[in-house]
Amino acid sequence: MYAIFVDSLGAVISRRADRCSSSQIHMLNETNMIGRGGAAGSGGIGMNDGRFSRALRRYHQFQAAVGAQPEAFYCRSQALFEGFRGSPKEANRSTLWSKTKEWGVAIILALVSIFTLLRVRANKLATVHYLIDIKNSDNVYDRRSEYVLQILPPEQTINFFHVHHPRNVFSSWSERSNPVYFESLWMVARVFISKKNAKKRAEPNGLAEEYKSAWRDQCVREVESERQAQFWQRVFRWLRVERLVCLDDARHTGELRLACQREGIETIAYMHARFNEHQVGLAQPRFDRYLTWSEFFRDVLYELNPEYKKSRVTVCGYPKVIPLNKTMRNTEPPLRVMWLGDPKIDSTELDPYVEALAGMEHVAVTYRGKPGYEGDIPYKLPAAACWDIDETPDFFESLRVNGIEVVVGTHSTALMECWLVGVPAIMIRCSYDYAWGLVESGAIEGCVDAREFPRQILKLSDMGEEKLEQRRKKLWGDQPEWSSDRLHQWLNLTTRA
């Protein structure tokens, strides 16, 4: 299977190279942006200069250079990709005190996990549910998993938690059902599992010097992934696990998927946010069943790994209530624009766009930060600029209350969601080009030159209903509304939980 995946890689790269429409290429040539930085003062960057596009190119080149590898080699492929991206690593604080705290937490969570495993085996629970323990909702469970938890209650599953921050676990200690903190359990268990002397693998012939360090790092990850997968095989066999249901996390589920694959246990994934070609960790080991929000994401999955065409992929619609009445767009001045902020973006990169927007007449801007954002607008604005901070919790409600006519951002899922209620969006090109593929595919508009920004905003604000509906269908299909029947079909509730 892995050989087939590598062989198909060239075809996937070729298809991606053809995704830009002729009109987009014409636009890029006009602004003289291809392959280098934008013109002075434009605020744009070259189309191949983004951190994610560079990393993906290097990742594919590395894959092609090393050829087919054992299954465990790509369990941590997302870490390999992040290495190519040059993502910042956590500061090394390996003091005696920090190590003591880390091990203390791990031992406590491992003991809790062991008691849970003993109890769920006695209760004959046979479904493992991978979840992320993060404080982003009114209860202890991840809001991104709520639509699945409604039909797969946590009381009926063995819940494998990836812990975002231990403080969240200890502050709500007894509120989770059947918790297994699997990373802490493995951290403790690995001490008692003999480590076979792994033979140092020779580098593939002709491997470029720039990839030798990545090869060595990935070989180390492979050894650790193999040990961990074998451990989970034994655990799942002892528990008599029948299926693994996963929030589709590309980073931390590889060993669990590989263990299930080897044991003949079905793996079932559900979409928790928009994904794209940069989520390389989802490619392999692939899930047996996958739940996506629309045909658009199903096709992205097929591009990520053509082998997914052998999986059962179900389209369920958008997993939240879509307002019945589309947002009413104002016809009188001012033009109302929503700016989506994100702390990942260097604000100085966006200054030319902020200046261009602030310089437009009869425009009011609503700044919406990430959920939980309580800061000020992080840009220097002229005194005459009409900007305010959005305080409405629900995104769709904010669009309605503020009468938003155009949404602006760099990579947020909201740039797709707004089309559901008839509000167009435009994506700004910056070095954090995680979602630029949406522009390349023609799904949403993109701006690469701040000098063109006002004109593009005005053009979008005049987009007719027919074109809005066409773009909505491209992203969300003919029936974007949520279907609980298709969710039940995906989960196959006739299987014993």
C-alpha positions, 0 to 999 in steps of 0.5 A, spaced: 500 500 500 505 504 501 509 503 495 502 505 491 502 511 495 509 513 493 508 511 486 502 516 485 505 522 489 508 524 482 501 524 479 498 528 485 503 533 485 502 534 477 495 535 479 496 540 484 500 544 479 494 545 474 489 547 479 490 555 478 485 557 473 488 561 467 484 567 470 488 567 476 495 566 473 493 572 469 492 576 475 498 574 478 502 576 472 499 582 472 501 584 479 508 581 477 508 576 483 510 569 481 516 566 484 518 573 488 516 578 492 511 583 490 512 590 488 515 595 493 509 597 498 504 592 495 504 587 501 504 581 497 509 575 497 511 570 492 506 565 490 511 559 492 514 563 498 509 561 503 512 557 509 507 551 508 508 551 500 515 551 501 514 545 506 510 541 502 514 541 496 520 539 500 516 534 504 514 531 497 521 531 494 523 527 501 518 522 500 520 521 492 527 521 494 527 516 500 522 511 496 517 506 500 518 505 507 515 501 513 509 503 515 511 506 522 516 511 518 510 515 517 506 515 523 509 521 525 509 524 518 506 531 520 512 532 525 516 531 519 512 536 515 513 541 521 520 540 521 520 542 513 516 548 515 521 550 520 515 551 526 518 554 532 519 548 537 518 549 545 523 552 549 527 547 552 526 547 559 528 541 562 530 543 569 530 538 574 524 541 577 520 541 570 522 534 569 519 532 576 513 535 574 512 532 568 513 525 570 509 526 576 503 528 572 504 522 567 504 517 573 498 520 576 494 520 569 497 513 567 494 510 574 487 513 572 488 510 565 490 503 568 483 504 573 479 506 567 482 500 562 480 495 568 473 498 569 471 498 561 474 491 560 469 489 565 464 493 562 465 490 555 466 497 552 469 495 545 469 502 542 475 507 543 474 514 541 480 519 540 478 526 543 482 532 545 482 535 552 482 542 551 478 548 554 474 551 548 466 549 550 462 550 556 463 543 558 469 538 559 469 536 552 472 539 545 466 543 542 469 540 535 467 533 537 460 535 540 456 533 534 459 526 534 458 525 542 451 527 541 450 520 538 456 516 541 455 518 548 462 518 552 459 514 557 459 508 552 466 509 549 473 508 552 476 515 551 483 516 549 485 523 550 490 527 548 491 533 553 492 540 551 494 542 558 494 538 564 491 544 568 485 543 564 484 536 566 486 537 574 481 543 574 475 538 572 478 532 575 472 527 575 467 530 569 470 526 564 467 519 562 472 513 562 478 517 561 485 514 558 490 519 558 494 514 553 500 519 552 502 519 559 500 511 559 505 510 554 510 515 557 510 510 563 509 504 560 515 505 555 520 505 561 518 497 563 518 495 555 525 493 553 528 497 547 531 493 542 537 495 539 535 498 533 540 498 527 542 504 524 539 505 517 543 507 511 541 513 508 538 512 501 543 512 495 543 519 492 539 522 498 541 530 498 545 533 503 539 537 505 535 531 507 540 527 511 538 530 517 530 529 516 532 522 514 535 521 521 530 524 525 524 520 522 528 514 523 528 515 530 521 517 530 520 510 526 523 506 532 519 510 537 512 509 533 514 502 532 514 500 539 508 504 541 504 501 536 506 494 538 504 496 545 497 499 543 496 492 539 497 488 545 492 493 549 487 493 544 487 485 543 486 485 551 480 490 551 477 486 545 477 493 541 472 493 535 473 500 532 477 506 533 473 513 532 477 519 531 477 526 531 481 527 525 488 529 528 494 529 523 499 529 529 497 524 535 493 518 532 498 515 527 500 509 532 493 508 534 491 507 527 497 503 525 496 498 531 488 498 529 490 496 522 495 490 524 489 488 529 484 488 523 480 493 528 476 498 524 478 506 524 473 511 523 475 519 522 470 525 523 472 532 520 473 537 526 475 543 522 477 544 514 483 540 512 488 541 506 494 538 503 498 540 508 495 535 513 500 530 511 499 526 517 492 524 515 495 520 509 497 514 512 495 510 515 489 511 512 482 511 516 477 505 513 471 510 514 471 518 514 466 523 515 467 530 511 462 536 511 462 536 503 464 533 497 469 539 496 473 536 502 472 529 500 476 531 494 481 534 498 482 527 502 482 523 495 488 528 493 491 527 500 492 520 498 488 517 492 488 510 496 482 513 500 478 512 494 478 505 497 475 507 504 468 509 505 467 516 505 461 519 507 458 527 506 454 529 512 453 537 511 455 542 515 455 540 523 452 546 526 445 550 525 445 554 518 441 560 519 434 559 515 435 567 513 441 569 509 445 575 512 441 581 509 447 585 506 446 593 506 445 597 500 446 604 504 453 606 506 457 605 510 460 598 507 461 593 512 467 589 512 469 583 517 476 582 519 478 576 522 484 576 526 489 571 528 495 571 533 499 566 528 500 572 523 505 577 523 501 583 523 507 587 520 505 583 514 498 585 513 500 593 515 499 594 507 492 591 507 490 595 513 492 601 511 489 600 504 482 598 508 483 604 512 484 609 507 477 607 503 471 612 504 465 610 507 467 603 510 466 600 517 470 594 519 469 589 525 475 586 527 473 579 530 479 575 533 480 568 535 475 565 540 476 567 547 480 573 544 480 579 549 485 584 546 485 590 542 486 591 535 493 589 533 494 594 528 496 602 528 490 605 525 489 612 522 484 617 527 479 617 522 479 609 521 472 606 523 474 600 526 470 596 532 471 589 536 466 584 535 464 581 541 458 577 539 460 569 540 457 566 534 460 567 528 453 567 524 450 571 529 455 576 528 455 577 521 447 578 521 448 583 527 453 587 524 450 587 517 457 584 514 457 584 506 465 582 506 469 577 510 477 578 510 482 574 513 488 569 512 486 562 513 480 562 518 475 556 516 470 562 517 472 564 510 468 558 508 463 558 513 460 565 511 458 563 504 453 559 507 449 565 509 451 569 503 456 573 505 463 573 500 470 572 503 477 574 500 483 571 503 490 575 504 496 572 501 501 572 507 507 567 509 502 563 513 499 560 507 496 554 510 489 555 506 491 558 500 489 552 496 482 554 497 484 560 492 488 556 487 482 551 487 477 557 485 473 556 491 474 563 494 477 570 492 485 571 494 488 578 494 496 578 493 497 586 492 494 591 497 494 596 492 488 591 489 485 590 495 480 596 495 477 594 488 477 587 490 473 588 496 468 593 492 467 587 487 465 582 492 460 587 495 457 587 488 456 580 487 450 577 485 445 572 488 447 567 482 454 568 483 454 567 491 450 561 490 454 558 485 460 559 490 456 556 496 455 550 492 462 549 490 464 549 497 458 546 500 454 542 495 447 542 493 445 540 500 450 543 506 445 542 511 447 537 517 444 530 516 444 526 522 442 520 518 448 520 514 452 521 521 448 514 523 450 511 516 457 513 517 458 511 524 454 504 523 450 504 529 448 497 528 455 495 530 456 493 538 458 499 542 
